[in-house]
């Protein structure tokens, strides 16, 4: 089945942004928690990604869904995705801390916050 111009353009934007970020297809697959084969099928337009997968891709590439689908960028959405991913990364790191290090991190963050 032939894909639409809109769909093919979206796939090209995904490839372009992935390359701009310096990610390989393997890295994207890892970040999406899917196999390389499945990710490759997305970029080769063999499978159509779900909405949830497109949201994940847009967050990883730090672009809006509008940009992926239509080529139009909403900068407020990009700022949200970027800051949201940073918060998720911080939470992930904190979850792996022991109690002693967690207290140190809390104290450190409180000091930084008081300087703002």
Phi and psi restraints in degrees (range 20) as a CNS / XPLOR table:
assign (resid 1 and name C) (resid 2 and name N)
       (resid 2 and name CA) (resid 2 and name C) 1.0 -75.6 20.0 2
assign (resid 2 and name N) (resid 2 and name CA)
       (resid 2 and name C) (resid 3 and name N) 1.0 132.8 20.0 2
assign (resid 2 and name C) (resid 3 and name N)
       (resid 3 and name CA) (resid 3 and name C) 1.0 -84.0 20.0 2
assign (resid 3 and name N) (resid 3 and name CA)
       (resid 3 and name C) (resid 4 and name N) 1.0 154.9 20.0 2
assign (resid 3 and name C) (resid 4 and name N)
       (resid 4 and name CA) (resid 4 and name C) 1.0 -74.8 20.0 2
assign (resid 4 and name N) (resid 4 and name CA)
       (resid 4 and name C) (resid 5 and name N) 1.0 163.1 20.0 2
assign (resid 4 and name C) (resid 5 and name N)
       (resid 5 and name CA) (resid 5 and name C) 1.0 -59.1 20.0 2
assign (resid 5 and name N) (resid 5 and name CA)
       (resid 5 and name C) (resid 6 and name N) 1.0 -42.7 20.0 2
assign (resid 5 and name C) (resid 6 and name N)
       (resid 6 and name CA) (resid 6 and name C) 1.0 -59.6 20.0 2
assign (resid 6 and name N) (resid 6 and name CA)
       (resid 6 and name C) (resid 7 and name N) 1.0 -45.5 20.0 2
assign (resid 6 and name C) (resid 7 and name N)
       (resid 7 and name CA) (resid 7 and name C) 1.0 -63.9 20.0 2
assign (resid 7 and name N) (resid 7 and name CA)
       (resid 7 and name C) (resid 8 and name N) 1.0 -48.3 20.0 2
assign (resid 7 and name C) (resid 8 and name N)
       (resid 8 and name CA) (resid 8 and name C) 1.0 -61.7 20.0 2
assign (resid 8 and name N) (resid 8 and name CA)
       (resid 8 and name C) (resid 9 and name N) 1.0 -37.3 20.0 2
assign (resid 8 and name C) (resid 9 and name N)
       (resid 9 and name CA) (resid 9 and name C) 1.0 -65.1 20.0 2
assign (resid 9 and name N) (resid 9 and name CA)
       (resid 9 and name C) (resid 10 and name N) 1.0 -39.2 20.0 2
assign (resid 9 and name C) (resid 10 and name N)
       (resid 10 and name CA) (resid 10 and name C) 1.0 -61.7 20.0 2
assign (resid 10 and name N) (resid 10 and name CA)
       (resid 10 and name C) (resid 11 and name N) 1.0 -45.7 20.0 2
assign (resid 10 and name C) (resid 11 and name N)
       (resid 11 and name CA) (resid 11 and name C) 1.0 -60.9 20.0 2
assign (resid 11 and name N) (resid 11 and name CA)
       (resid 11 and name C) (resid 12 and name N) 1.0 -40.9 20.0 2
assign (resid 11 and name C) (resid 12 and name N)
       (resid 12 and name CA) (resid 12 and name C) 1.0 -63.6 20.0 2
assign (resid 12 and name N) (resid 12 and name CA)
       (resid 12 and name C) (resid 13 and name N) 1.0 -38.3 20.0 2
assign (resid 12 and name C) (resid 13 and name N)
       (resid 13 and name CA) (resid 13 and name C) 1.0 -67.4 20.0 2
assign (resid 13 and name N) (resid 13 and name CA)
       (resid 13 and name C) (resid 14 and name N) 1.0 -38.2 20.0 2
assign (resid 13 and name C) (resid 14 and name N)
       (resid 14 and name CA) (resid 14 and name C) 1.0 -60.9 20.0 2
assign (resid 14 and name N) (resid 14 and name CA)
       (resid 14 and name C) (resid 15 and name N) 1.0 -48.8 20.0 2
assign (resid 14 and name C) (resid 15 and name N)
       (resid 15 and name CA) (resid 15 and name C) 1.0 -58.6 20.0 2
assign (resid 15 and name N) (resid 15 and name CA)
       (resid 15 and name C) (resid 16 and name N) 1.0 -46.6 20.0 2
assign (resid 15 and name C) (resid 16 and name N)
       (resid 16 and name CA) (resid 16 and name C) 1.0 -61.3 20.0 2
assign (resid 16 and name N) (resid 16 and name CA)
       (resid 16 and name C) (resid 17 and name N) 1.0 -48.3 20.0 2
assign (resid 16 and name C) (resid 17 and name N)
       (resid 17 and name CA) (resid 17 and name C) 1.0 -66.5 20.0 2
assign (resid 17 and name N) (resid 17 and name CA)
       (resid 17 and name C) (resid 18 and name N) 1.0 -38.0 20.0 2
assign (resid 17 and name C) (resid 18 and name N)
       (resid 18 and name CA) (resid 18 and name C) 1.0 -59.3 20.0 2
assign (resid 18 and name N) (resid 18 and name CA)
       (resid 18 and name C) (resid 19 and name N) 1.0 -46.5 20.0 2
assign (resid 18 and name C) (resid 19 and name N)
       (resid 19 and name CA) (resid 19 and name C) 1.0 -66.4 20.0 2
assign (resid 19 and name N) (resid 19 and name CA)
       (resid 19 and name C) (resid 20 and name N) 1.0 -39.3 20.0 2
assign (resid 19 and name C) (resid 20 and name N)
       (resid 20 and name CA) (resid 20 and name C) 1.0 -60.2 20.0 2
assign (resid 20 and name N) (resid 20 and name CA)
       (resid 20 and name C) (resid 21 and name N) 1.0 -35.3 20.0 2
assign (resid 20 and name C) (resid 21 and name N)
       (resid 21 and name CA) (resid 21 and name C) 1.0 -81.0 20.0 2
assign (resid 21 and name N) (resid 21 and name CA)
       (resid 21 and name C) (resid 22 and name N) 1.0 -6.4 20.0 2
assign (resid 21 and name C) (resid 22 and name N)
       (resid 22 and name CA) (resid 22 and name C) 1.0 79.2 20.0 2
assign (resid 22 and name N) (resid 22 and name CA)
       (resid 22 and name C) (resid 23 and name N) 1.0 19.5 20.0 2
assign (resid 22 and name C) (resid 23 and name N)
       (resid 23 and name CA) (resid 23 and name C) 1.0 -92.1 20.0 2
assign (resid 23 and name N) (resid 23 and name CA)
       (resid 23 and name C) (resid 24 and name N) 1.0 140.2 20.0 2
assign (resid 23 and name C) (resid 24 and name N)
       (resid 24 and name CA) (resid 24 and name C) 1.0 -87.0 20.0 2
assign (resid 24 and name N) (resid 24 and name CA)
       (resid 24 and name C) (resid 25 and name N) 1.0 170.0 20.0 2
assign (resid 24 and name C) (resid 25 and name N)
       (resid 25 and name CA) (resid 25 and name C) 1.0 -62.6 20.0 2
assign (resid 25 and name N) (resid 25 and name CA)
       (resid 25 and name C) (resid 26 and name N) 1.0 -36.0 20.0 2
assign (resid 25 and name C) (resid 26 and name N)
       (resid 26 and name CA) (resid 26 and name C) 1.0 -61.6 20.0 2
assign (resid 26 and name N) (resid 26 and name CA)
       (resid 26 and name C) (resid 27 and name N) 1.0 -43.1 20.0 2
assign (resid 26 and name C) (resid 27 and name N)
       (resid 27 and name CA) (resid 27 and name C) 1.0 -64.8 20.0 2
assign (resid 27 and name N) (resid 27 and name CA)
       (resid 27 and name C) (resid 28 and name N) 1.0 -42.8 20.0 2
assign (resid 27 and name C) (resid 28 and name N)
       (resid 28 and name CA) (resid 28 and name C) 1.0 -60.9 20.0 2
assign (resid 28 and name N) (resid 28 and name CA)
       (resid 28 and name C) (resid 29 and name N) 1.0 -43.6 20.0 2
assign (resid 28 and name C) (resid 29 and name N)
       (resid 29 and name CA) (resid 29 and name C) 1.0 -59.6 20.0 2
assign (resid 29 and name N) (resid 29 and name CA)
       (resid 29 and name C) (resid 30 and name N) 1.0 -43.0 20.0 2
assign (resid 29 and name C) (resid 30 and name N)
       (resid 30 and name CA) (resid 30 and name C) 1.0 -62.1 20.0 2
assign (resid 30 and name N) (resid 30 and name CA)
       (resid 30 and name C) (resid 31 and name N) 1.0 -47.0 20.0 2
assign (resid 30 and name C) (resid 31 and name N)
       (resid 31 and name CA) (resid 31 and name C) 1.0 -64.6 20.0 2
assign (resid 31 and name N) (resid 31 and name CA)
       (resid 31 and name C) (resid 32 and name N) 1.0 -30.8 20.0 2
assign (resid 31 and name C) (resid 32 and name N)
       (resid 32 and name CA) (resid 32 and name C) 1.0 -87.2 20.0 2
assign (resid 32 and name N) (resid 32 and name CA)
       (resid 32 and name C) (resid 33 and name N) 1.0 -7.0 20.0 2
assign (resid 32 and name C) (resid 33 and name N)
       (resid 33 and name CA) (resid 33 and name C) 1.0 60.2 20.0 2
assign (resid 33 and name N) (resid 33 and name CA)
       (resid 33 and name C) (resid 34 and name N) 1.0 43.8 20.0 2
assign (resid 33 and name C) (resid 34 and name N)
       (resid 34 and name CA) (resid 34 and name C) 1.0 -131.5 20.0 2
assign (resid 34 and name N) (resid 34 and name CA)
       (resid 34 and name C) (resid 35 and name N) 1.0 169.9 20.0 2
assign (resid 34 and name C) (resid 35 and name N)
       (resid 35 and name CA) (resid 35 and name C) 1.0 -74.3 20.0 2
assign (resid 35 and name N) (resid 35 and name CA)
       (resid 35 and name C) (resid 36 and name N) 1.0 156.1 20.0 2
assign (resid 35 and name C) (resid 36 and name N)
       (resid 36 and name CA) (resid 36 and name C) 1.0 -57.9 20.0 2
assign (resid 36 and name N) (resid 36 and name CA)
       (resid 36 and name C) (resid 37 and name N) 1.0 -41.2 20.0 2
assign (resid 36 and name C) (resid 37 and name N)
       (resid 37 and name CA) (resid 37 and name C) 1.0 -58.6 20.0 2
assign (resid 37 and name N) (resid 37 and name CA)
       (resid 37 and name C) (resid 38 and name N) 1.0 -45.0 20.0 2
assign (resid 37 and name C) (resid 38 and name N)
       (resid 38 and name CA) (resid 38 and name C) 1.0 -65.2 20.0 2
assign (resid 38 and name N) (resid 38 and name CA)
       (resid 38 and name C) (resid 39 and name N) 1.0 -40.3 20.0 2
assign (resid 38 and name C) (resid 39 and name N)
       (resid 39 and name CA) (resid 39 and name C) 1.0 -67.2 20.0 2
assign (resid 39 and name N) (resid 39 and name CA)
       (resid 39 and name C) (resid 40 and name N) 1.0 -41.4 20.0 2
assign (resid 39 and name C) (resid 40 and name N)
       (resid 40 and name CA) (resid 40 and name C) 1.0 -59.1 20.0 2
assign (resid 40 and name N) (resid 40 and name CA)
       (resid 40 and name C) (resid 41 and name N) 1.0 -37.6 20.0 2
assign (resid 40 and name C) (resid 41 and name N)
       (resid 41 and name CA) (resid 41 and name C) 1.0 -65.0 20.0 2
assign (resid 41 and name N) (resid 41 and name CA)
       (resid 41 and name C) (resid 42 and name N) 1.0 -31.9 20.0 2
assign (resid 41 and name C) (resid 42 and name N)
       (resid 42 and name CA) (resid 42 and name C) 1.0 -66.3 20.0 2
assign (resid 42 and name N) (resid 42 and name CA)
       (resid 42 and name C) (resid 43 and name N) 1.0 -50.8 20.0 2
assign (resid 42 and name C) (resid 43 and name N)
       (resid 43 and name CA) (resid 43 and name C) 1.0 -69.0 20.0 2
assign (resid 43 and name N) (resid 43 and name CA)
       (resid 43 and name C) (resid 44 and name N) 1.0 -21.5 20.0 2
assign (resid 43 and name C) (resid 44 and name N)
       (resid 44 and name CA) (resid 44 and name C) 1.0 -97.1 20.0 2
assign (resid 44 and name N) (resid 44 and name CA)
       (resid 44 and name C) (resid 45 and name N) 1.0 10.7 20.0 2
assign (resid 44 and name C) (resid 45 and name N)
       (resid 45 and name CA) (resid 45 and name C) 1.0 58.2 20.0 2
assign (resid 45 and name N) (resid 45 and name CA)
       (resid 45 and name C) (resid 46 and name N) 1.0 30.9 20.0 2
assign (resid 45 and name C) (resid 46 and name N)
       (resid 46 and name CA) (resid 46 and name C) 1.0 -84.8 20.0 2
assign (resid 46 and name N) (resid 46 and name CA)
       (resid 46 and name C) (resid 47 and name N) 1.0 -37.8 20.0 2
assign (resid 46 and name C) (resid 47 and name N)
       (resid 47 and name CA) (resid 47 and name C) 1.0 -122.0 20.0 2
assign (resid 47 and name N) (resid 47 and name CA)
       (resid 47 and name C) (resid 48 and name N) 1.0 151.0 20.0 2
assign (resid 47 and name C) (resid 48 and name N)
       (resid 48 and name CA) (resid 48 and name C) 1.0 -97.1 20.0 2
assign (resid 48 and name N) (resid 48 and name CA)
       (resid 48 and name C) (resid 49 and name N) 1.0 123.6 20.0 2
assign (resid 48 and name C) (resid 49 and name N)
       (resid 49 and name CA) (resid 49 and name C) 1.0 -68.7 20.0 2
assign (resid 49 and name N) (resid 49 and name CA)
       (resid 49 and name C) (resid 50 and name N) 1.0 148.0 20.0 2
assign (resid 49 and name C) (resid 50 and name N)
       (resid 50 and name CA) (resid 50 and name C) 1.0 -70.9 20.0 2
assign (resid 50 and name N) (resid 50 and name CA)
       (resid 50 and name C) (resid 51 and name N) 1.0 166.9 20.0 2
assign (resid 50 and name C) (resid 51 and name N)
       (resid 51 and name CA) (resid 51 and name C) 1.0 -59.6 20.0 2
assign (resid 51 and name N) (resid 51 and name CA)
       (resid 51 and name C) (resid 52 and name N) 1.0 -42.6 20.0 2
assign (resid 51 and name C) (resid 52 and name N)
       (resid 52 and name CA) (resid 52 and name C) 1.0 -60.2 20.0 2
assign (resid 52 and name N) (resid 52 and name CA)
       (resid 52 and name C) (resid 53 and name N) 1.0 -41.4 20.0 2
assign (resid 52 and name C) (resid 53 and name N)
       (resid 53 and name CA) (resid 53 and name C) 1.0 -66.7 20.0 2
assign (resid 53 and name N) (resid 53 and name CA)
       (resid 53 and name C) (resid 54 and name N) 1.0 -39.9 20.0 2
assign (resid 53 and name C) (resid 54 and name N)
       (resid 54 and name CA) (resid 54 and name C) 1.0 -63.3 20.0 2
assign (resid 54 and name N) (resid 54 and name CA)
       (resid 54 and name C) (resid 55 and name N) 1.0 -38.5 20.0 2
assign (resid 54 and name C) (resid 55 and name N)
       (resid 55 and name CA) (resid 55 and name C) 1.0 -62.6 20.0 2
assign (resid 55 and name N) (resid 55 and name CA)
       (resid 55 and name C) (resid 56 and name N) 1.0 -45.6 20.0 2
assign (resid 55 and name C) (resid 56 and name N)
       (resid 56 and name CA) (resid 56 and name C) 1.0 -59.7 20.0 2
assign (resid 56 and name N) (resid 56 and name CA)
       (resid 56 and name C) (resid 57 and name N) 1.0 -44.6 20.0 2
assign (resid 56 and name C) (resid 57 and name N)
       (resid 57 and name CA) (resid 57 and name C) 1.0 -61.9 20.0 2
assign (resid 57 and name N) (resid 57 and name CA)
       (resid 57 and name C) (resid 58 and name N) 1.0 -44.4 20.0 2
assign (resid 57 and name C) (resid 58 and name N)
       (resid 58 and name CA) (resid 58 and name C) 1.0 -63.5 20.0 2
assign (resid 58 and name N) (resid 58 and name CA)
       (resid 58 and name C) (resid 59 and name N) 1.0 -37.1 20.0 2
assign (resid 58 and name C) (resid 59 and name N)
       (resid 59 and name CA) (resid 59 and name C) 1.0 -68.8 20.0 2
assign (resid 59 and name N) (resid 59 and name CA)
       (resid 59 and name C) (resid 60 and name N) 1.0 -42.3 20.0 2
assign (resid 59 and name C) (resid 60 and name N)
       (resid 60 and name CA) (resid 60 and name C) 1.0 -63.0 20.0 2
assign (resid 60 and name N) (resid 60 and name CA)
       (resid 60 and name C) (resid 61 and name N) 1.0 -42.1 20.0 2
assign (resid 60 and name C) (resid 61 and name N)
       (resid 61 and name CA) (resid 61 and name C) 1.0 -84.2 20.0 2
assign (resid 61 and name N) (resid 61 and name CA)
       (resid 61 and name C) (resid 62 and name N) 1.0 -4.5 20.0 2
assign (resid 61 and name C) (resid 62 and name N)
       (resid 62 and name CA) (resid 62 and name C) 1.0 56.5 20.0 2
assign (resid 62 and name N) (resid 62 and name CA)
       (resid 62 and name C) (resid 63 and name N) 1.0 48.0 20.0 2
assign (resid 62 and name C) (resid 63 and name N)
       (resid 63 and name CA) (resid 63 and name C) 1.0 -131.9 20.0 2
assign (resid 63 and name N) (resid 63 and name CA)
       (resid 63 and name C) (resid 64 and name N) 1.0 161.4 20.0 2
assign (resid 63 and name C) (resid 64 and name N)
       (resid 64 and name CA) (resid 64 and name C) 1.0 -82.1 20.0 2
assign (resid 64 and name N) (resid 64 and name CA)
       (resid 64 and name C) (resid 65 and name N) 1.0 162.0 20.0 2
assign (resid 64 and name C) (resid 65 and name N)
       (resid 65 and name CA) (resid 65 and name C) 1.0 -62.9 20.0 2
assign (resid 65 and name N) (resid 65 and name CA)
       (resid 65 and name C) (resid 66 and name N) 1.0 -35.5 20.0 2
assign (resid 65 and name C) (resid 66 and name N)
       (resid 66 and name CA) (resid 66 and name C) 1.0 -55.5 20.0 2
assign (resid 66 and name N) (resid 66 and name CA)
       (resid 66 and name C) (resid 67 and name N) 1.0 -42.5 20.0 2
assign (resid 66 and name C) (resid 67 and name N)
       (resid 67 and name CA) (resid 67 and name C) 1.0 -65.6 20.0 2
assign (resid 67 and name N) (resid 67 and name CA)
       (resid 67 and name C) (resid 68 and name N) 1.0 -46.5 20.0 2
assign (resid 67 and name C) (resid 68 and name N)
       (resid 68 and name CA) (resid 68 and name C) 1.0 -59.7 20.0 2
assign (resid 68 and name N) (resid 68 and name CA)
       (resid 68 and name C) (resid 69 and name N) 1.0 -45.8 20.0 2
assign (resid 68 and name C) (resid 69 and name N)
       (resid 69 and name CA) (resid 69 and name C) 1.0 -80.8 20.0 2
assign (resid 69 and name N) (resid 69 and name CA)
       (resid 69 and name C) (resid 70 and name N) 1.0 -45.6 20.0 2
assign (resid 69 and name C) (resid 70 and name N)
       (resid 70 and name CA) (resid 70 and name C) 1.0 -111.8 20.0 2
assign (resid 70 and name N) (resid 70 and name CA)
       (resid 70 and name C) (resid 71 and name N) 1.0 -10.2 20.0 2
assign (resid 70 and name C) (resid 71 and name N)
       (resid 71 and name CA) (resid 71 and name C) 1.0 82.4 20.0 2
assign (resid 71 and name N) (resid 71 and name CA)
       (resid 71 and name C) (resid 72 and name N) 1.0 12.7 20.0 2
assign (resid 71 and name C) (resid 72 and name N)
       (resid 72 and name CA) (resid 72 and name C) 1.0 -109.7 20.0 2
assign (resid 72 and name N) (resid 72 and name CA)
       (resid 72 and name C) (resid 73 and name N) 1.0 131.3 20.0 2
assign (resid 72 and name C) (resid 73 and name N)
       (resid 73 and name CA) (resid 73 and name C) 1.0 -102.5 20.0 2
assign (resid 73 and name N) (resid 73 and name CA)
       (resid 73 and name C) (resid 74 and name N) 1.0 133.1 20.0 2
assign (resid 73 and name C) (resid 74 and name N)
       (resid 74 and name CA) (resid 74 and name C) 1.0 -108.3 20.0 2
assign (resid 74 and name N) (resid 74 and name CA)
       (resid 74 and name C) (resid 75 and name N) 1.0 105.9 20.0 2
assign (resid 74 and name C) (resid 75 and name N)
       (resid 75 and name CA) (resid 75 and name C) 1.0 -62.8 20.0 2
assign (resid 75 and name N) (resid 75 and name CA)
       (resid 75 and name C) (resid 76 and name N) 1.0 -31.3 20.0 2
assign (resid 75 and name C) (resid 76 and name N)
       (resid 76 and name CA) (resid 76 and name C) 1.0 -63.5 20.0 2
assign (resid 76 and name N) (resid 76 and name CA)
       (resid 76 and name C) (resid 77 and name N) 1.0 -39.9 20.0 2
assign (resid 76 and name C) (resid 77 and name N)
       (resid 77 and name CA) (resid 77 and name C) 1.0 -66.1 20.0 2
assign (resid 77 and name N) (resid 77 and name CA)
       (resid 77 and name C) (resid 78 and name N) 1.0 -39.6 20.0 2
assign (resid 77 and name C) (resid 78 and name N)
       (resid 78 and name CA) (resid 78 and name C) 1.0 -62.7 20.0 2
assign (resid 78 and name N) (resid 78 and name CA)
       (resid 78 and name C) (resid 79 and name N) 1.0 -43.8 20.0 2
assign (resid 78 and name C) (resid 79 and name N)
       (resid 79 and name CA) (resid 79 and name C) 1.0 -60.3 20.0 2
assign (resid 79 and name N) (resid 79 and name CA)
       (resid 79 and name C) (resid 80 and name N) 1.0 -41.5 20.0 2
assign (resid 79 and name C) (resid 80 and name N)
       (resid 80 and name CA) (resid 80 and name C) 1.0 -62.4 20.0 2
assign (resid 80 and name N) (resid 80 and name CA)
       (resid 80 and name C) (resid 81 and name N) 1.0 -49.5 20.0 2
assign (resid 80 and name C) (resid 81 and name N)
       (resid 81 and name CA) (resid 81 and name C) 1.0 -61.1 20.0 2
assign (resid 81 and name N) (resid 81 and name CA)
       (resid 81 and name C) (resid 82 and name N) 1.0 -43.0 20.0 2
assign (resid 81 and name C) (resid 82 and name N)
       (resid 82 and name CA) (resid 82 and name C) 1.0 -63.9 20.0 2
assign (resid 82 and name N) (resid 82 and name CA)
       (resid 82 and name C) (resid 83 and name N) 1.0 -48.9 20.0 2
assign (resid 82 and name C) (resid 83 and name N)
       (resid 83 and name CA) (resid 83 and name C) 1.0 -68.6 20.0 2
assign (resid 83 and name N) (resid 83 and name CA)
       (resid 83 and name C) (resid 84 and name N) 1.0 -34.6 20.0 2
assign (resid 83 and name C) (resid 84 and name N)
       (resid 84 and name CA) (resid 84 and name C) 1.0 -64.6 20.0 2
assign (resid 84 and name N) (resid 84 and name CA)
       (resid 84 and name C) (resid 85 and name N) 1.0 -41.9 20.0 2
assign (resid 84 and name C) (resid 85 and name N)
       (resid 85 and name CA) (resid 85 and name C) 1.0 -66.4 20.0 2
assign (resid 85 and name N) (resid 85 and name CA)
       (resid 85 and name C) (resid 86 and name N) 1.0 -35.8 20.0 2
assign (resid 85 and name C) (resid 86 and name N)
       (resid 86 and name CA) (resid 86 and name C) 1.0 -65.1 20.0 2
assign (resid 86 and name N) (resid 86 and name CA)
       (resid 86 and name C) (resid 87 and name N) 1.0 -43.1 20.0 2
assign (resid 86 and name C) (resid 87 and name N)
       (resid 87 and name CA) (resid 87 and name C) 1.0 -62.8 20.0 2
assign (resid 87 and name N) (resid 87 and name CA)
       (resid 87 and name C) (resid 88 and name N) 1.0 -42.7 20.0 2
assign (resid 87 and name C) (resid 88 and name N)
       (resid 88 and name CA) (resid 88 and name C) 1.0 -61.6 20.0 2
assign (resid 88 and name N) (resid 88 and name CA)
       (resid 88 and name C) (resid 89 and name N) 1.0 -39.7 20.0 2
assign (resid 88 and name C) (resid 89 and name N)
       (resid 89 and name CA) (resid 89 and name C) 1.0 -65.2 20.0 2
assign (resid 89 and name N) (resid 89 and name CA)
       (resid 89 and name C) (resid 90 and name N) 1.0 -41.7 20.0 2
assign (resid 89 and name C) (resid 90 and name N)
       (resid 90 and name CA) (resid 90 and name C) 1.0 -64.3 20.0 2
assign (resid 90 and name N) (resid 90 and name CA)
       (resid 90 and name C) (resid 91 and name N) 1.0 -46.2 20.0 2
assign (resid 90 and name C) (resid 91 and name N)
       (resid 91 and name CA) (resid 91 and name C) 1.0 -60.4 20.0 2
assign (resid 91 and name N) (resid 91 and name CA)
       (resid 91 and name C) (resid 92 and name N) 1.0 -41.8 20.0 2
assign (resid 91 and name C) (resid 92 and name N)
       (resid 92 and name CA) (resid 92 and name C) 1.0 -61.1 20.0 2
assign (resid 92 and name N) (resid 92 and name CA)
       (resid 92 and name C) (resid 93 and name N) 1.0 -42.6 20.0 2
assign (resid 92 and name C) (resid 93 and name N)
       (resid 93 and name CA) (resid 93 and name C) 1.0 -65.9 20.0 2
assign (resid 93 and name N) (resid 93 and name CA)
       (resid 93 and name C) (resid 94 and name N) 1.0 -41.5 20.0 2
assign (resid 93 and name C) (resid 94 and name N)
       (resid 94 and name CA) (resid 94 and name C) 1.0 -66.6 20.0 2
assign (resid 94 and name N) (resid 94 and name CA)
       (resid 94 and name C) (resid 95 and name N) 1.0 -36.3 20.0 2
assign (resid 94 and name C) (resid 95 and name N)
       (resid 95 and name CA) (resid 95 and name C) 1.0 -58.7 20.0 2
assign (resid 95 and name N) (resid 95 and name CA)
       (resid 95 and name C) (resid 96 and name N) 1.0 -27.2 20.0 2
assign (resid 95 and name C) (resid 96 and name N)
       (resid 96 and name CA) (resid 96 and name C) 1.0 -91.8 20.0 2
assign (resid 96 and name N) (resid 96 and name CA)
       (resid 96 and name C) (resid 97 and name N) 1.0 3.7 20.0 2
assign (resid 96 and name C) (resid 97 and name N)
       (resid 97 and name CA) (resid 97 and name C) 1.0 -85.7 20.0 2
assign (resid 97 and name N) (resid 97 and name CA)
       (resid 97 and name C) (resid 98 and name N) 1.0 148.7 20.0 2
assign (resid 97 and name C) (resid 98 and name N)
       (resid 98 and name CA) (resid 98 and name C) 1.0 -80.3 20.0 2
assign (resid 98 and name N) (resid 98 and name CA)
       (resid 98 and name C) (resid 99 and name N) 1.0 172.7 20.0 2
assign (resid 98 and name C) (resid 99 and name N)
       (resid 99 and name CA) (resid 99 and name C) 1.0 -61.0 20.0 2
assign (resid 99 and name N) (resid 99 and name CA)
       (resid 99 and name C) (resid 100 and name N) 1.0 -41.6 20.0 2
assign (resid 99 and name C) (resid 100 and name N)
       (resid 100 and name CA) (resid 100 and name C) 1.0 -63.6 20.0 2
assign (resid 100 and name N) (resid 100 and name CA)
       (resid 100 and name C) (resid 101 and name N) 1.0 -47.5 20.0 2
assign (resid 100 and name C) (resid 101 and name N)
       (resid 101 and name CA) (resid 101 and name C) 1.0 -67.5 20.0 2
assign (resid 101 and name N) (resid 101 and name CA)
       (resid 101 and name C) (resid 102 and name N) 1.0 -32.9 20.0 2
assign (resid 101 and name C) (resid 102 and name N)
       (resid 102 and name CA) (resid 102 and name C) 1.0 -63.3 20.0 2
assign (resid 102 and name N) (resid 102 and name CA)
       (resid 102 and name C) (resid 103 and name N) 1.0 -42.6 20.0 2
assign (resid 102 and name C) (resid 103 and name N)
       (resid 103 and name CA) (resid 103 and name C) 1.0 -62.3 20.0 2
assign (resid 103 and name N) (resid 103 and name CA)
       (resid 103 and name C) (resid 104 and name N) 1.0 -40.3 20.0 2
assign (resid 103 and name C) (resid 104 and name N)
       (resid 104 and name CA) (resid 104 and name C) 1.0 -62.6 20.0 2
assign (resid 104 and name N) (resid 104 and name CA)
       (resid 104 and name C) (resid 105 and name N) 1.0 -44.2 20.0 2
assign (resid 104 and name C) (resid 105 and name N)
       (resid 105 and name CA) (resid 105 and name C) 1.0 -63.8 20.0 2
assign (resid 105 and name N) (resid 105 and name CA)
       (resid 105 and name C) (resid 106 and name N) 1.0 -43.6 20.0 2
assign (resid 105 and name C) (resid 106 and name N)
       (resid 106 and name CA) (resid 106 and name C) 1.0 -60.1 20.0 2
assign (resid 106 and name N) (resid 106 and name CA)
       (resid 106 and name C) (resid 107 and name N) 1.0 -46.4 20.0 2
assign (resid 106 and name C) (resid 107 and name N)
       (resid 107 and name CA) (resid 107 and name C) 1.0 -60.0 20.0 2
assign (resid 107 and name N) (resid 107 and name CA)
       (resid 107 and name C) (resid 108 and name N) 1.0 -45.0 20.0 2
assign (resid 107 and name C) (resid 108 and name N)
       (resid 108 and name CA) (resid 108 and name C) 1.0 -61.4 20.0 2
assign (resid 108 and name N) (resid 108 and name CA)
       (resid 108 and name C) (resid 109 and name N) 1.0 -45.8 20.0 2
assign (resid 108 and name C) (resid 109 and name N)
       (resid 109 and name CA) (resid 109 and name C) 1.0 -65.3 20.0 2
assign (resid 109 and name N) (resid 109 and name CA)
       (resid 109 and name C) (resid 110 and name N) 1.0 -37.8 20.0 2
assign (resid 109 and name C) (resid 110 and name N)
       (resid 110 and name CA) (resid 110 and name C) 1.0 -62.6 20.0 2
assign (resid 110 and name N) (resid 110 and name CA)
       (resid 110 and name C) (resid 111 and name N) 1.0 -40.5 20.0 2
assign (resid 110 and name C) (resid 111 and name N)
       (resid 111 and name CA) (resid 111 and name C) 1.0 -63.4 20.0 2
assign (resid 111 and name N) (resid 111 and name CA)
       (resid 111 and name C) (resid 112 and name N) 1.0 -45.5 20.0 2
assign (resid 111 and name C) (resid 112 and name N)
       (resid 112 and name CA) (resid 112 and name C) 1.0 -62.1 20.0 2
assign (resid 112 and name N) (resid 112 and name CA)
       (resid 112 and name C) (resid 113 and name N) 1.0 -45.3 20.0 2
assign (resid 112 and name C) (resid 113 and name N)
       (resid 113 and name CA) (resid 113 and name C) 1.0 -61.5 20.0 2
assign (resid 113 and name N) (resid 113 and name CA)
       (resid 113 and name C) (resid 114 and name N) 1.0 -37.6 20.0 2
assign (resid 113 and name C) (resid 114 and name N)
       (resid 114 and name CA) (resid 114 and name C) 1.0 -67.1 20.0 2
assign (resid 114 and name N) (resid 114 and name CA)
       (resid 114 and name C) (resid 115 and name N) 1.0 -21.5 20.0 2
assign (resid 114 and name C) (resid 115 and name N)
       (resid 115 and name CA) (resid 115 and name C) 1.0 -85.1 20.0 2
assign (resid 115 and name N) (resid 115 and name CA)
       (resid 115 and name C) (resid 116 and name N) 1.0 -13.4 20.0 2
